[in-house]
Amino acid sequence: MKSTRGGPAGPPGAGDPGGGYAGGGDRGNGARSGPERPTPRGVTAAAYPALCLLGALLGLLGAFHYSQGPGLLAAMLFDLAILATCVLGSLGMRTALGGVLPAAGWFVVTLILSSVSAGGSVLITDTAAGKWFLFGGAVCAAAGGVYAFAAWSKPSREHRAGQPSGPHGGRGQHEDQSRQSDGSVRTSRRPGR
């Protein structure tokens, strides 16, 4: 039985195999039941150089503006910015490379800009703000890279994959797993949901 608009008549789930209360479709709580669509390769390939350029840009801006503001505030903010870029890059790309590339871009630019030019001038001076920018930024960039490797390395992924699903390592809210006599795992839904 169909309604005049072409949709199923009756309660949700009565004639709609993907909708209703049985957990299918996009209705109800707004959660998607299907797997996530993979990111196109072109987007992924462009994101890695963009992350490296973002780290280099933070190094470039920091080299010119690390001493502005009250005290060491600007230098510390640039240090925190490269740390956040590395951590968020690794989380966004779900790889260690996503956190290492911004750090690499930052290191290359600051190494070039902190060296003495042929004329003897120095861009990043030997002041407290300059030291905080260079050494604090190096520590933050290295910490972001270490975090990326720790979070997305193969042993870490295998460890996460071996843990049960659900919050805090527990089982999902509606799932109950039990072993059958042949050793396979049977998953069943709890009644009443």
DOSE-686351 format. One record per residue: residue number from 1; residue in three letters; x, y, z of N, C-alpha, C in turn. Coordinates in Angstrom, 2 decimals. Layout:
REM DOSE-686351
> num|residu|nX|nY|nZ|caX|caY|caZ|cX|cY|cZ
> NUM|ALA|X|Y|Z|X|Y|Z|X|Y|Z
...
END
This chain:
REM DOSE-686351
> num|residu|nX|nY|nZ|caX|caY|caZ|cX|cY|cZ
> 1|MET|0.85|-1.17|0.00|0.00|0.00|0.00|0.89|1.23|0.00
> 2|LYS|0.71|2.10|-0.99|1.54|3.28|-1.13|0.75|4.53|-0.83
> 3|SER|1.42|5.55|-0.35|0.78|6.83|-0.13|0.77|7.60|-1.44
> 4|THR|0.15|8.79|-1.46|0.05|9.57|-2.69|1.40|10.16|-3.09
> 5|ARG|2.34|10.27|-2.20|3.64|10.84|-2.54|4.65|9.77|-2.96
> 6|GLY|4.29|8.55|-3.00|5.18|7.51|-3.46|5.91|6.79|-2.35
> 7|GLY|5.77|7.23|-1.12|6.44|6.58|0.01|5.55|5.50|0.58
> 8|PRO|6.06|4.68|1.43|5.26|3.61|2.02|4.24|4.17|2.99
> 9|ALA|3.09|3.55|2.99|2.06|3.93|3.95|2.26|3.11|5.21
> 10|GLY|1.80|3.61|6.30|1.91|2.87|7.56|3.09|3.37|8.37
> 11|PRO|3.40|2.68|9.46|4.48|3.12|10.33|5.84|2.94|9.67
> 12|PRO|6.84|3.70|10.13|8.17|3.55|9.55|8.66|2.13|9.72
> 13|GLY|9.25|1.60|8.69|9.78|0.25|8.74|8.80|-0.79|8.26
> 14|ALA|7.52|-0.43|8.07|6.54|-1.42|7.64|6.79|-1.87|6.22
> 15|GLY|7.03|-0.97|5.30|7.26|-1.35|3.92|8.59|-0.85|3.40
> 16|ASP|9.38|-0.24|4.25|10.65|0.36|3.86|11.78|-0.48|4.42
> 17|PRO|12.50|-1.25|3.61|13.51|-2.13|4.16|14.68|-1.40|4.79
> 18|GLY|14.93|-0.16|4.42|16.08|0.55|4.98|15.72|1.50|6.09
> 19|GLY|14.46|1.67|6.41|14.11|2.68|7.40|13.45|2.07|8.60
> 20|GLY|12.93|2.92|9.43|12.18|2.46|10.59|13.02|2.27|11.82
> 21|TYR|12.49|1.47|12.72|13.10|1.31|14.02|14.09|0.15|14.08
> 22|ALA|14.24|-0.59|13.01|15.08|-1.77|13.04|16.55|-1.45|12.89
> 23|GLY|16.92|-0.20|12.86|18.32|0.19|12.81|18.82|0.52|11.42
> 24|GLY|17.97|0.47|10.39|18.42|0.76|9.04|18.15|2.19|8.67
> 25|GLY|18.79|2.64|7.62|18.52|3.96|7.06|19.12|5.08|7.87
> 26|ASP|18.77|6.31|7.48|19.29|7.51|8.12|18.29|8.13|9.07
> 27|ARG|17.19|7.47|9.34|16.14|8.08|10.14|16.40|7.90|11.62
> 28|GLY|15.59|8.55|12.40|15.69|8.38|13.86|16.76|9.27|14.45
> 29|ASN|17.89|8.71|14.85|18.91|9.49|15.55|19.86|10.20|14.62
> 30|GLY|19.71|10.04|13.30|20.55|10.76|12.36|21.85|10.04|12.07
> 31|ALA|22.10|8.87|12.65|23.33|8.16|12.40|23.22|7.37|11.10
> 32|ARG|24.33|7.28|10.39|24.35|6.53|9.15|24.70|5.08|9.46
> 33|SER|23.96|4.18|8.82|24.18|2.77|9.12|25.22|2.15|8.20
> 34|GLY|25.46|2.69|7.04|26.39|2.11|6.09|27.82|2.54|6.39
> 35|PRO|28.79|1.90|5.72|30.18|2.28|5.91|30.46|3.65|5.31
> 36|GLU|31.47|4.31|5.83|31.83|5.62|5.32|32.41|5.48|3.92
> 37|ARG|32.15|6.48|3.08|32.72|6.47|1.75|34.20|6.80|1.83
> 38|PRO|35.03|6.13|1.06|36.46|6.43|1.10|36.74|7.79|0.47
> 39|THR|37.78|8.43|0.95|38.18|9.72|0.42|38.83|9.51|-0.95
> 40|PRO|38.49|10.32|-1.94|39.12|10.17|-3.25|40.64|10.33|-3.16
> 41|ARG|41.35|9.59|-4.01|42.82|9.61|-3.96|43.39|10.98|-4.25
> 42|GLY|42.74|11.74|-5.12|43.23|13.07|-5.45|43.22|14.00|-4.24
> 43|VAL|42.18|13.88|-3.42|42.09|14.70|-2.21|43.19|14.31|-1.23
> 44|THR|43.40|13.01|-1.07|44.44|12.54|-0.17|45.81|12.95|-0.67
> 45|ALA|46.05|12.82|-1.97|47.35|13.18|-2.53|47.62|14.68|-2.40
> 46|ALA|46.59|15.49|-2.45|46.78|16.94|-2.30|46.90|17.35|-0.84
> 47|ALA|46.34|16.56|0.07|46.36|16.94|1.48|47.75|16.83|2.09
> 48|TYR|48.53|15.84|1.67|49.87|15.69|2.25|50.80|16.86|1.95
> 49|PRO|50.91|17.30|0.68|51.72|18.50|0.43|51.16|19.75|1.12
> 50|ALA|49.83|19.81|1.24|49.22|20.96|1.91|49.62|21.00|3.38
> 51|LEU|49.69|19.83|4.02|50.12|19.78|5.42|51.57|20.20|5.56
> 52|CYS|52.42|19.77|4.63|53.83|20.17|4.66|53.96|21.68|4.47
> 53|LEU|53.20|22.22|3.54|53.23|23.67|3.30|52.68|24.44|4.50
> 54|LEU|51.69|23.89|5.17|51.15|24.54|6.36|52.19|24.62|7.46
> 55|GLY|52.94|23.54|7.66|54.02|23.57|8.65|55.09|24.58|8.26
> 56|ALA|55.44|24.63|6.95|56.43|25.59|6.48|55.93|27.02|6.65
> 57|LEU|54.64|27.24|6.41|54.06|28.57|6.58|54.10|29.02|8.04
> 58|LEU|53.82|28.07|8.95|53.91|28.41|10.38|55.34|28.78|10.76
> 59|GLY|56.31|28.07|10.21|57.71|28.41|10.46|58.08|29.76|9.89
> 60|LEU|57.60|30.05|8.69|57.89|31.33|8.04|57.26|32.49|8.79
> 61|LEU|55.99|32.38|9.12|55.33|33.45|9.87|55.95|33.63|11.26
> 62|GLY|56.26|32.51|11.90|56.85|32.58|13.22|58.23|33.23|13.21
> 63|ALA|59.01|32.99|12.16|60.35|33.58|12.08|60.30|35.10|12.00
> 64|PHE|59.23|35.64|11.45|59.11|37.10|11.34|58.33|37.73|12.49
> 65|HIS|57.51|36.95|13.18|56.62|37.54|14.19|56.78|36.95|15.58
> 66|TYR|57.82|36.16|15.84|57.96|35.49|17.14|58.17|36.47|18.29
> 67|SER|58.67|37.65|18.02|58.98|38.59|19.11|57.90|39.63|19.34
> 68|GLN|56.80|39.55|18.61|55.74|40.53|18.79|54.86|40.14|19.96
> 69|GLY|54.21|41.12|20.52|53.31|40.84|21.64|54.04|40.96|22.97
> 70|PRO|53.31|40.79|24.05|53.93|40.91|25.37|54.80|39.69|25.69
> 71|GLY|56.05|39.94|26.00|56.95|38.87|26.45|57.13|37.78|25.42
> 72|LEU|56.94|36.55|25.86|57.17|35.38|25.03|55.87|34.81|24.44
> 73|LEU|54.79|35.57|24.54|53.48|35.05|24.15|53.44|34.60|22.69
> 74|ALA|53.93|35.42|21.77|53.86|35.07|20.34|54.70|33.83|20.05
> 75|ALA|55.88|33.75|20.63|56.74|32.58|20.39|56.07|31.32|20.91
> 76|MET|55.46|31.39|22.07|54.78|30.21|22.62|53.55|29.83|21.80
> 77|LEU|52.84|30.81|21.29|51.67|30.52|20.46|52.07|29.85|19.15
> 78|PHE|53.19|30.28|18.56|53.66|29.61|17.35|54.10|28.18|17.66
> 79|ASP|54.69|27.96|18.83|55.07|26.60|19.23|53.84|25.72|19.38
> 80|LEU|52.82|26.22|20.05|51.59|25.45|20.21|50.88|25.22|18.88
> 81|ALA|51.02|26.18|17.96|50.38|26.05|16.65|50.98|24.90|15.86
> 82|ILE|52.31|24.74|15.90|52.91|23.63|15.16|52.57|22.30|15.82
> 83|LEU|52.48|22.27|17.13|52.07|21.04|17.82|50.65|20.65|17.43
> 84|ALA|49.74|21.62|17.45|48.35|21.35|17.08|48.23|20.94|15.63
> 85|THR|49.02|21.54|14.75|48.98|21.17|13.34|49.42|19.73|13.13
> 86|CYS|50.47|19.32|13.83|50.95|17.94|13.70|49.92|16.95|14.23
> 87|VAL|49.36|17.23|15.40|48.40|16.30|16.00|47.13|16.23|15.16
> 88|LEU|46.60|17.37|14.76|45.37|17.39|13.97|45.59|16.83|12.57
> 89|GLY|46.79|17.05|12.01|47.09|16.48|10.71|47.10|14.96|10.74
> 90|SER|47.68|14.40|11.81|47.70|12.94|11.91|46.30|12.38|12.18
> 91|LEU|45.51|13.08|12.96|44.14|12.63|13.21|43.28|12.74|11.97
> 92|GLY|43.44|13.82|11.24|42.64|14.03|10.04|42.98|13.05|8.93
> 93|MET|44.25|12.76|8.74|44.67|11.85|7.69|44.68|10.39|8.15
> 94|ARG|44.62|10.18|9.45|44.66|8.83|10.04|45.92|8.08|9.67
> 95|THR|47.02|8.82|9.55|48.32|8.23|9.27|49.38|8.98|10.06
> 96|ALA|50.53|8.34|10.24|51.65|9.02|10.90|52.21|10.11|10.01
> 97|LEU|52.17|9.89|8.71|52.69|10.88|7.77|51.94|12.20|7.85
> 98|GLY|50.67|12.16|8.19|49.89|13.38|8.33|50.37|14.26|9.47
> 99|GLY|51.04|13.69|10.46|51.59|14.48|11.55|53.06|14.81|11.37
> 100|VAL|53.77|14.02|10.57|55.21|14.25|10.39|55.47|15.32|9.34
> 101|LEU|54.66|15.39|8.31|54.91|16.36|7.24|54.86|17.82|7.70
> 102|PRO|53.90|18.24|8.54|53.95|19.63|9.03|55.22|19.90|9.83
> 103|ALA|55.64|18.92|10.63|56.88|19.09|11.41|58.08|19.21|10.48
> 104|ALA|58.12|18.41|9.42|59.23|18.48|8.47|59.26|19.84|7.77
> 105|GLY|58.11|20.32|7.35|58.06|21.64|6.72|58.52|22.74|7.66
> 106|TRP|58.11|22.64|8.93|58.51|23.64|9.92|60.03|23.59|10.14
> 107|PHE|60.60|22.39|10.28|62.04|22.26|10.51|62.85|22.81|9.35
> 108|VAL|62.46|22.52|8.12|63.22|22.99|6.96|63.23|24.51|6.90
> 109|VAL|62.08|25.12|7.06|62.00|26.59|6.96|62.75|27.27|8.10
> 110|THR|62.56|26.81|9.32|63.24|27.46|10.44|64.75|27.22|10.41
> 111|LEU|65.18|26.07|9.89|66.61|25.83|9.77|67.24|26.81|8.78
> 112|ILE|66.56|27.02|7.67|67.07|27.97|6.67|67.04|29.39|7.21
> 113|LEU|65.94|29.78|7.85|65.81|31.17|8.30|66.62|31.47|9.56
> 114|SER|67.01|30.47|10.31|67.79|30.74|11.52|69.29|30.74|11.26
> 115|SER|69.71|30.33|10.06|71.13|30.35|9.75|71.56|31.77|9.37
> 116|VAL|72.85|32.03|9.52|73.40|33.37|9.24|73.51|33.53|7.73
> 117|SER|73.05|34.67|7.23|73.13|34.94|5.80|74.56|35.32|5.41
> 118|ALA|74.80|35.46|4.10|76.13|35.82|3.61|76.57|37.19|4.10
> 119|GLY|75.63|38.08|4.31|75.95|39.42|4.79|76.15|39.48|6.30
> 120|GLY|75.91|38.38|7.00|76.11|38.35|8.44|74.87|38.67|9.25
> 121|SER|73.75|38.90|8.61|72.53|39.22|9.36|71.82|37.94|9.79
> 122|VAL|71.08|38.07|10.89|70.36|36.94|11.45|68.89|37.33|11.57
> 123|LEU|68.01|36.45|11.13|66.57|36.73|11.19|66.01|36.38|12.57
> 124|ILE|66.39|35.24|13.10|65.92|34.83|14.43|67.06|35.09|15.40
> 125|THR|66.86|36.05|16.26|67.94|36.52|17.13|68.12|35.63|18.35
> 126|ASP|69.23|35.85|19.03|69.56|35.07|20.23|68.97|35.77|21.46
> 127|THR|67.64|35.88|21.47|66.92|36.47|22.60|66.07|35.37|23.23
> 128|ALA|65.41|35.70|24.33|64.55|34.72|24.98|63.41|34.29|24.05
> 129|ALA|62.82|35.25|23.35|61.73|34.92|22.43|62.24|34.07|21.27
> 130|GLY|63.43|34.39|20.76|64.00|33.60|19.67|64.30|32.17|20.10
> 131|LYS|64.83|32.02|21.31|65.11|30.67|21.82|63.82|29.90|22.05
> 132|TRP|62.81|30.57|22.59|61.54|29.88|22.81|60.92|29.45|21.48
> 133|PHE|61.03|30.33|20.47|60.47|29.97|19.17|61.20|28.79|18.56
> 134|LEU|62.55|28.85|18.54|63.31|27.78|17.89|63.27|26.47|18.68
> 135|PHE|63.66|26.53|19.94|63.78|25.30|20.71|62.41|24.76|21.14
> 136|GLY|61.53|25.67|21.55|60.18|25.24|21.90|59.43|24.69|20.70
> 137|GLY|59.60|25.34|19.55|58.97|24.85|18.33|59.54|23.51|17.90
> 138|ALA|60.85|23.34|18.06|61.46|22.05|17.71|60.92|20.94|18.60
> 139|VAL|60.80|21.22|19.89|60.25|20.22|20.82|58.80|19.92|20.47
> 140|CYS|58.01|20.94|20.19|56.59|20.74|19.87|56.42|19.99|18.55
> 141|ALA|57.23|20.34|17.54|57.13|19.64|16.25|57.54|18.18|16.41
> 142|ALA|58.61|17.94|17.18|59.04|16.56|17.41|57.99|15.79|18.20
> 143|ALA|57.38|16.44|19.20|56.34|15.78|19.99|55.13|15.45|19.12
> 144|GLY|54.77|16.34|18.21|53.66|16.05|17.29|53.98|14.88|16.38
> 145|GLY|55.23|14.80|15.89|55.62|13.67|15.07|55.64|12.36|15.84
> 146|VAL|56.11|12.40|17.08|56.13|11.20|17.92|54.70|10.76|18.22
> 147|TYR|53.82|11.71|18.49|52.42|11.37|18.72|51.83|10.68|17.50
> 148|ALA|52.13|11.23|16.31|51.58|10.65|15.08|52.06|9.21|14.90
> 149|PHE|53.34|8.96|15.17|53.85|7.59|15.04|53.24|6.68|16.10
> 150|ALA|53.10|7.20|17.31|52.54|6.37|18.38|51.07|6.04|18.12
> 151|ALA|50.35|6.99|17.57|48.92|6.79|17.36|48.61|5.95|16.12
> 152|TRP|49.41|6.09|15.06|49.05|5.48|13.79|50.06|4.47|13.28
> 153|SER|51.00|4.04|14.11|51.93|3.01|13.66|51.21|1.67|13.58
> 154|LYS|51.81|0.71|12.91|51.16|-0.59|12.71|50.87|-1.31|14.03
> 155|PRO|51.81|-1.36|15.00|51.46|-2.01|16.27|50.31|-1.33|17.01
> 156|SER|50.24|-0.01|16.91|49.16|0.71|17.58|47.82|0.41|16.91
> 157|ARG|47.81|0.34|15.57|46.57|0.01|14.87|46.13|-1.41|15.19
> 158|GLU|47.09|-2.33|15.25|46.74|-3.71|15.58|46.20|-3.81|17.01
> 159|HIS|46.77|-3.03|17.90|46.29|-3.04|19.29|44.85|-2.53|19.36
> 160|ARG|44.58|-1.42|18.63|43.22|-0.88|18.63|42.25|-1.84|17.96
> 161|ALA|42.69|-2.52|16.91|41.80|-3.44|16.21|41.47|-4.66|17.06
> 162|GLY|42.35|-5.04|17.95|42.11|-6.21|18.78|41.20|-5.95|19.95
> 163|GLN|40.95|-4.69|20.29|40.09|-4.38|21.42|38.64|-4.42|21.00
> 164|PRO|37.75|-4.80|21.91|36.32|-4.79|21.59|35.82|-3.39|21.29
> 165|SER|34.75|-3.32|20.50|34.19|-2.02|20.15|33.36|-1.47|21.29
> 166|GLY|33.01|-0.21|21.16|32.18|0.42|22.19|32.98|1.38|23.03
> 167|PRO|32.33|2.18|23.85|33.05|3.15|24.67|33.87|2.45|25.74
> 168|HIS|35.05|2.98|25.98|35.96|2.51|27.03|36.31|1.04|26.86
> 169|GLY|36.38|0.56|25.63|36.78|-0.81|25.37|35.72|-1.84|25.67
> 170|GLY|34.53|-1.42|26.05|33.46|-2.37|26.34|32.72|-2.76|25.09
> 171|ARG|31.76|-3.62|25.23|30.95|-4.03|24.09|30.02|-2.91|23.69
> 172|GLY|29.55|-3.00|22.44|28.59|-2.03|21.96|27.31|-2.11|22.78
> 173|GLN|26.52|-1.06|22.72|25.33|-0.97|23.55|24.33|-2.08|23.26
> 174|HIS|24.21|-2.50|22.00|23.18|-3.45|21.62|23.73|-4.80|21.22
> 175|GLU|25.03|-5.03|21.38|25.58|-6.27|20.88|26.03|-7.18|22.01
> 176|ASP|25.83|-8.45|21.82|26.24|-9.45|22.78|26.94|-10.55|22.00
> 177|GLN|28.21|-10.79|22.27|28.95|-11.81|21.55|29.12|-13.03|22.45
> 178|SER|28.95|-14.19|21.88|29.18|-15.41|22.63|29.82|-16.42|21.71
> 179|ARG|30.62|-17.30|22.26|31.31|-18.32|21.48|30.40|-19.52|21.28
> 180|GLN|30.39|-20.00|20.05|29.65|-21.21|19.76|30.57|-22.40|19.98
> 181|SER|30.02|-23.60|19.87|30.82|-24.80|20.14|31.94|-25.00|19.13
> 182|ASP|31.80|-24.50|17.89|32.86|-24.67|16.91|33.91|-23.58|16.97
> 183|GLY|33.82|-22.64|17.92|34.82|-21.59|18.11|34.51|-20.29|17.42
> 184|SER|33.48|-20.24|16.56|33.14|-19.00|15.90|32.36|-18.09|16.84
> 185|VAL|32.40|-16.81|16.55|31.72|-15.83|17.39|30.37|-15.52|16.80
> 186|ARG|29.35|-15.58|17.63|27.99|-15.27|17.20|27.62|-13.92|17.79
> 187|THR|27.13|-13.02|16.96|26.69|-11.70|17.41|25.19|-11.64|17.32
> 188|SER|24.56|-11.23|18.39|23.11|-11.12|18.36|22.70|-9.80|18.97
> 189|ARG|21.55|-9.33|18.56|21.00|-8.09|19.11|20.19|-8.40|20.34
> 190|ARG|20.28|-7.52|21.30|19.45|-7.71|22.50|18.02|-7.35|22.19
> 191|PRO|17.08|-8.08|22.73|15.66|-7.80|22.43|15.22|-6.49|23.04
> 192|GLY|14.19|-5.92|22.43|13.58|-4.71|22.99|14.18|-3.44|22.44
> 193|ARG|15.04|-3.51|21.43|15.63|-2.31|20.87|15.31|-2.20|19.40
END
